[in-house]
Amino acid sequence: MTSFAYLALFLVPVACAQKLVMIIADGLSGTHFHRFSFLSGLHFFGEEGVWSTQLLPFFPTLPLPNRHTLLTGVLPRRHGIVGEYMLNWRSKQKFLNFTAESDFQQSEWWTIDPVYVTATKAKASVAMFFFPECKVKWSPSPHLCVPPEKDGLSFADEKGAKMVADATKYVFSFT
């Protein structure tokens, strides 16, 4: 199953009111993107967005380590997220892919600030949808955090889509 995550960094108070919207679709290959690019949503991103042919997965090729590599700009061996489930054999601390409350504590798993924490520190307005990482006890926290539902169907209903669209309209109205 393809999981869909949406991260929006709205750099409203920053010089020139720059904005960044980052959408990560775990498991969506370039082949599938092009096959379904006739759909209005994907067509818009293909025409108006940025496309890279040089973005390669890092080992391990799992969603969480690759997403954290993309969001921090450093490799898994540096940021420490090397799997979906991990055990630090020295401290005995476990990471259980956001299924335990301890996964969200600011701990050894979260030592490198991702781009959304850096943006928040720079006084940018940050909204995150369907990223479990937004519930990590970062300092400062994103302004708006809507984590995925436990059943994995976060974006499966019209209410979720409307919430994202409304938040985007609200933040983009600051220009």
C-alpha positions as a printed Julia matrix, in Angstrom:
175×3 Matrix{Float64}:
   0.0    0.0     0.0
   1.27   3.41   -0.87
   1.32   5.77    2.06
   0.89   9.45    1.35
   2.41  12.21    3.4
   2.14  15.95    2.98
   4.45  18.53    4.47
   3.96  22.22    3.96
   6.52  24.76    5.02
   5.08  28.19    4.59
   7.87  30.73    4.87
   5.52  33.66    5.38
   7.5   36.09    7.56
  10.78  35.29    5.8
  12.21  37.75    3.27
  10.29  37.75   -0.04
   7.58  35.58    1.56
   9.02  32.39    0.06
   6.98  29.24    0.38
   7.83  25.57    0.12
   5.32  22.78   -0.2
   6.83  19.32   -0.05
   4.78  16.26   -0.89
   6.24  12.82   -0.31
   4.42   9.81   -1.71
   6.1    6.72   -0.26
   6.1    3.9    -2.78
   5.06   6.01   -5.78
   7.62   5.23   -8.46
   8.34   7.53  -11.38
   6.82   4.89  -13.65
   3.51   5.0   -11.78
   3.61   8.79  -11.64
   3.96   9.02  -15.42
   1.37   6.28  -16.03
  -1.24   8.22  -14.05
  -0.05  11.76  -14.85
  -3.24  12.37  -16.83
  -5.06  12.68  -13.48
  -5.53  16.36  -12.64
  -3.65  16.29   -9.32
  -0.6   14.49  -10.67
  -0.72  16.48  -13.92
  -0.55  19.73  -11.93
   2.54  18.58  -10.02
   4.18  17.36  -13.2
   3.61  20.68  -14.97
   4.0   23.18  -12.12
   6.25  21.36   -9.66
   9.87  20.36   -9.56
  10.89  16.97  -10.88
  14.24  15.3   -10.25
  15.85  12.38  -12.03
  18.83  12.49   -9.69
  17.06  11.66   -6.41
  18.16   8.18   -5.37
  17.12   6.11   -2.36
  19.69   5.43    0.33
  20.26   2.15    2.04
  18.24   0.99    3.81
  15.53   1.54    1.21
  12.71   1.95    3.71
  10.26   4.87    3.88
  11.26   6.33    7.26
  15.07   6.39    6.81
  14.73   7.8     3.29
  12.18  10.41    4.36
  14.38  11.5     7.26
  17.39  11.68    4.91
  15.38  13.93    2.59
  14.16  16.14    5.45
  17.52  16.46    7.26
  19.91  16.43    4.32
  22.17  13.87    6.0
  22.6   10.13    5.49
  21.07   7.48    7.8
  24.46   6.68    9.31
  24.57  10.3    10.53
  20.93  10.94   11.57
  20.56   7.47   13.09
  17.2    6.44   11.63
  18.21   3.21    9.91
  14.96   1.25   10.04
  11.27   1.26   10.8
  11.89  -0.7    14.02
  15.21  -0.31   15.86
  16.92  -1.29   19.09
  19.91   0.49   20.56
  21.71  -2.46   22.1
  23.69  -0.21   24.47
  20.83   1.8    25.97
  18.14  -0.83   25.23
  15.98   2.0    23.85
  13.51   0.79   21.2
  11.97   2.63   18.29
   8.74   1.01   17.14
   7.77   2.99   14.01
   5.61   5.52   15.86
   3.5    2.88   17.61
   4.81   3.65   21.12
   4.64   6.98   22.95
   8.4    6.79   23.55
   8.95   7.06   19.77
   7.85  10.7    19.97
  10.22  11.76   22.78
  13.17  13.97   21.9
  15.82  11.27   22.27
  18.76   9.65   20.58
  16.59   8.9    17.55
  15.99  12.59   16.89
  19.39  14.31   17.03
  19.39  16.17   13.69
  16.82  18.91   13.07
  14.75  18.33    9.92
  13.94  21.21    7.57
  10.57  21.89    9.22
  12.2   22.43   12.65
  14.82  24.71   11.09
  12.05  26.66    9.34
  10.11  26.99   12.61
  13.25  28.28   14.35
  13.53  30.87   11.55
  10.0   32.08   12.48
   8.37  30.49    9.42
   4.86  29.15    9.73
   4.96  25.35    9.39
   2.02  23.02    8.75
   2.45  19.26    8.53
  -0.16  16.77    7.42
   0.12  12.98    7.73
   3.73  12.93    8.95
   4.05  11.06   12.25
   7.32  12.96   12.82
   5.37  16.15   13.52
   4.35  14.68   16.91
   7.99  14.29   17.99
   8.68  16.65   20.89
  10.73  19.09   18.78
  11.6   22.51   20.1
   9.99  24.45   18.59
   7.09  22.35   17.32
   5.41  22.85   13.94
   2.53  25.32   14.13
   0.03  22.81   12.76
   0.48  19.05   13.12
  -2.08  16.6    11.76
  -0.51  13.14   12.16
  -1.74  10.13   10.2
  -4.59   8.08   11.57
  -3.62   4.78   13.15
  -5.65   2.91   10.52
  -3.51   4.4     7.74
  -6.48   6.04    6.02
  -5.58   9.66    6.79
  -6.36  11.0     3.35
  -9.06   8.53    2.44
 -11.97  10.8     3.21
 -13.18  14.12    1.9
 -12.83  15.74    5.33
  -9.04  15.22    5.33
  -8.68  16.64    1.83
 -10.79  19.68    2.74
  -8.71  20.3     5.88
  -5.48  20.38    3.83
  -7.02  22.64    1.18
  -8.43  25.05    3.78
  -5.12  25.27    5.66
  -3.27  25.92    2.41
  -5.67  28.71    1.42
  -5.35  30.27    4.88
  -1.56  30.28    4.92
  -1.2   31.39    1.3
  -3.46  34.38    2.01
  -0.63  35.99    4.04
   1.24  37.09    0.91
